[in-house]
Amino acid sequence: MFTKSLLATFTTVFASAALAYPNVGDKVSWTGTLSTVNGETNAVKITKEVIGHDEKKNSWKIKIEAVVGTDTSSETIEISDLYSPEKYKALIADCEKNGGTLEKLSAPAGTYDTCKMSMTMADGTLVERWWGDIPFGVVSKNTRDSGKMPISKPDLNSIIAGL
């Protein structure tokens, strides 16, 4: 009985902590494909991780790693404004008013209530993002060139919550 109570308590505490983002240690990975104009397709993996927070400067240090085929890159950036549950709630509340659509989206990491927002760039490229209640916000992203050919489509692969 004690073991069941301890497990239930741990599960409740961990589940609550997982939803409290942003935190140092939050790490999200997206995987997908990138198609080139000449028809070549490469695997894509993008990982973002919160590696630091300066409360005095209110800045977050983010490590971004990208692997496209055999090419890899890594950079660390500092930003002052990071996606949060409050931003998600506001985005969902105003999704349709701001031109988005509310959609339930399944990805390898789970199923999410999202707001799909689309944007057409100056060159005609269409970028679609599905925003959900996760660290960094983006559950999926789809980019198409002006000829409507898929360029890239990474989907959320995993989430690790910082504690």
C-alpha positions as CSV (number, residue, x, y, z in Angstrom):
1,M,0.0,0.0,0.0
2,F,2.8,2.4,0.9
3,T,4.5,1.7,-2.5
4,K,1.2,2.5,-4.4
5,S,0.8,5.8,-2.4
6,L,4.4,6.8,-3.1
7,L,4.1,6.0,-6.8
8,A,0.8,8.0,-7.0
9,T,2.4,10.9,-5.2
10,F,5.5,10.8,-7.5
11,T,3.4,10.6,-10.6
12,T,1.2,13.5,-9.6
13,V,4.3,15.7,-8.7
14,F,6.1,14.7,-11.8
15,A,3.1,15.4,-14.1
16,S,2.7,18.8,-12.5
17,A,6.3,19.7,-12.9
18,A,6.3,18.6,-16.6
19,L,3.7,21.2,-17.4
20,A,5.5,24.0,-15.6
21,Y,7.7,25.4,-18.4
22,P,9.9,27.1,-19.2
23,N,12.6,25.6,-16.9
24,V,16.3,24.9,-17.2
25,G,16.5,21.3,-18.6
26,D,13.5,21.5,-20.9
27,K,14.5,19.7,-24.1
28,V,12.3,19.2,-27.2
29,S,13.2,17.3,-30.3
30,W,11.6,17.3,-33.7
31,T,12.3,14.8,-36.5
32,G,11.2,14.8,-40.1
33,T,12.4,15.1,-43.7
34,L,13.8,17.8,-45.9
35,S,13.2,17.6,-49.7
36,T,15.4,19.5,-52.1
37,V,14.6,20.9,-55.5
38,N,16.5,18.1,-57.2
39,G,14.3,15.5,-55.5
40,E,16.8,14.5,-52.8
41,T,15.3,13.8,-49.3
42,N,17.2,14.0,-46.1
43,A,16.3,13.2,-42.5
44,V,16.1,16.2,-40.2
45,K,16.4,16.3,-36.4
46,I,16.2,19.6,-34.5
47,T,16.7,19.8,-30.8
48,K,16.2,22.8,-28.5
49,E,17.2,22.8,-24.8
50,V,17.0,25.4,-22.1
51,I,20.5,25.4,-20.6
52,G,20.4,28.5,-18.4
53,H,18.3,31.3,-16.9
54,D,19.5,34.6,-15.6
55,E,16.8,35.9,-13.4
56,K,18.4,39.4,-13.0
57,K,18.5,39.9,-16.8
58,N,15.4,37.8,-17.4
59,S,17.2,36.0,-20.1
60,W,17.1,32.4,-21.2
61,K,20.0,30.5,-22.7
62,I,18.9,28.1,-25.4
63,K,21.0,25.4,-27.2
64,I,19.8,24.6,-30.7
65,E,21.2,21.5,-32.5
66,A,20.2,20.6,-36.1
67,V,21.1,17.5,-38.1
68,V,20.2,17.5,-41.8
69,G,21.4,14.4,-43.6
70,T,25.0,14.2,-42.6
71,D,25.4,17.9,-41.8
72,T,25.2,19.1,-38.2
73,S,25.2,22.5,-36.6
74,S,24.9,23.8,-33.1
75,E,24.4,27.2,-31.6
76,T,23.6,28.8,-28.3
77,I,21.4,31.9,-28.1
78,E,20.0,34.1,-25.4
79,I,16.5,35.4,-25.5
80,S,14.3,37.3,-23.0
81,D,10.9,36.0,-24.1
82,L,10.3,32.2,-24.0
83,Y,7.0,30.4,-24.8
84,S,4.9,29.6,-21.7
85,P,1.6,28.1,-20.7
86,E,0.1,31.6,-20.5
87,K,1.1,32.3,-24.1
88,Y,-0.4,29.0,-25.1
89,K,-3.7,29.8,-23.4
90,A,-3.8,33.3,-25.1
91,L,-2.9,31.8,-28.5
92,I,-5.7,29.1,-28.2
93,A,-8.2,31.7,-27.0
94,D,-7.6,34.0,-30.0
95,C,-6.5,31.4,-32.6
96,E,-9.5,31.7,-34.9
97,K,-9.8,35.5,-34.4
98,N,-6.1,35.8,-35.6
99,G,-6.6,33.6,-38.7
100,G,-5.6,30.3,-37.3
101,T,-7.5,27.0,-36.9
102,L,-7.9,24.9,-33.8
103,E,-6.8,21.3,-34.6
104,K,-6.0,18.2,-32.6
105,L,-2.6,17.0,-33.9
106,S,-0.9,13.6,-33.4
107,A,2.9,13.4,-33.4
108,P,5.3,10.7,-32.2
109,A,5.4,12.3,-28.8
110,G,1.6,12.4,-28.3
111,T,-1.6,14.1,-29.3
112,Y,-2.0,17.8,-28.8
113,D,-4.7,20.5,-29.0
114,T,-3.1,23.1,-31.3
115,C,-3.6,26.3,-33.1
116,K,-2.5,26.0,-36.7
117,M,-1.1,29.3,-38.0
118,S,0.0,29.8,-41.6
119,M,2.2,32.5,-43.1
120,T,3.2,33.2,-46.7
121,M,6.7,34.6,-47.1
122,A,7.6,37.3,-49.7
123,D,9.0,34.6,-52.1
124,G,5.7,32.6,-51.9
125,T,6.9,30.0,-49.4
126,L,4.1,28.8,-47.2
127,V,5.1,28.1,-43.5
128,E,2.5,26.3,-41.3
129,R,3.1,25.9,-37.6
130,W,1.0,23.9,-35.1
131,W,1.3,25.6,-31.7
132,G,0.7,23.5,-28.6
133,D,1.1,23.4,-24.8
134,I,4.8,22.3,-24.8
135,P,8.1,23.9,-24.2
136,F,9.0,26.1,-27.2
137,G,5.4,25.8,-28.5
138,V,5.8,24.2,-31.9
139,V,4.3,20.7,-32.2
140,S,4.8,20.5,-36.0
141,K,6.0,22.7,-38.8
142,N,5.4,22.3,-42.5
143,T,7.2,24.4,-45.1
144,R,6.3,24.4,-48.8
145,D,7.8,26.4,-51.7
146,S,5.7,28.5,-54.0
147,G,5.2,25.4,-56.2
148,K,3.5,23.6,-53.2
149,M,6.2,21.0,-53.0
150,P,7.0,19.9,-49.4
151,I,10.3,21.4,-48.4
152,S,10.4,20.2,-44.7
153,K,8.1,18.7,-42.2
154,P,9.5,18.1,-38.8
155,D,7.1,16.7,-36.1
156,L,7.6,16.7,-32.4
157,N,9.5,13.6,-31.4
158,S,10.2,13.9,-27.7
159,I,9.9,16.2,-24.7
160,I,12.0,16.1,-21.6
161,A,10.9,18.5,-18.8
162,G,13.5,20.2,-16.7
163,L,13.0,20.0,-13.0
